[in-house]
Amino acid sequence: MAIATVTFRRCLVNSSEAGKDEAQIGSRVFFDLNVGGQEFIDVYADVTQATQEEGSPLFVTPPQGYDGPLNLQVFQGLVEFYYRQATGNSA
């Protein structure tokens, strides 16, 4: 299996494209992805969280702009860690 490197670029919090509505906060995390030497630039994943529940879990979509093999559980954990650090959301 190839090694993947994720380089996070930015996070748009309360992004309407990522599913923001009255019941949930939708955010979009942008990053570059290098898989086995192949570069995928400005790939993104959407992150949603219920707005009414403190400490509610995050839902992270698979990366948009890359459809190759990926350990989705590890990827989602990395995005969640970055999102919580970027937003100060330790819930």
N, C-alpha and C positions, 0 to 999 in steps of 0.2 A: 504494500500500500504506500502511496506517495505521501510525503510530508506536506502539510498545508501551513502557511503562515498568514495570519490575519493582521492587517495594519488598520486600526480604526482611524477614521478621519473626522467625523462629526456626528452629532445627534440632534435631530429636530424633534423637540418635545411638543405634544399636542398638535401633531400633523394631521390635517384632514385626510390626506392621502392614505394614512396608516390606520384609519378607522376611528378617529376621534368622534365621540358623540356624548350625550349626557350621561351615559352609563359607564363609559370607559375612557381612559386616556390612551391615545394612540400616538406612538412615536416612531421615528424612522432612524435607524443607525446605518451610516454609510462607512464603507471600509474597502480596502484593496485586498485581494486574495491571491496568493501565489501557491499553486498546487503543482508540485513536481517540476518547478521551473516555468510553468505557464502562468502569465499574469492576467488577472481579471480586475479591471480598474473601476472604481466607484460602484461596487456591488452594494446592495442594501438588504436589510432585514427589518421587518416591522415588529414592534414591541407593543403589546397592549396590556393594560392593567385596569382592573375595576377601580373607579374613582371613589366609591363610597366605602371601601373596605381597607382599612389600614393593615398593611402586611399581606395583602392579597398577592398570590403568585403572579408572575409575569408569563405571558405567552409570547414566544419568539417564533416567527415564521422561518422557513428555510430561506437561504440566500436567494435573492432575485438577481439574475444576471449570471448565475452559475448553476449548471444542472448536472455536474459530474458527481462522482462518489465523494462522500463526506460523512464523517461520524457526527450525525445530527445532534446527539446528546451532548457531546463535548462542545460543538459549535454553539449550541444554545446556551450552555453554561458560560462560555466566553462572552457572548453578547450580553447576557444578563449581568455579569460582573462589570463590564464596561459601562453599561447603562446606569447601573446603581452608583458607580463611581462618578460618572459624568453629571448625574442629576442630583447627587447627594441623597438618593433614595435608598436608605438602608433597611427599609421594611422587608 
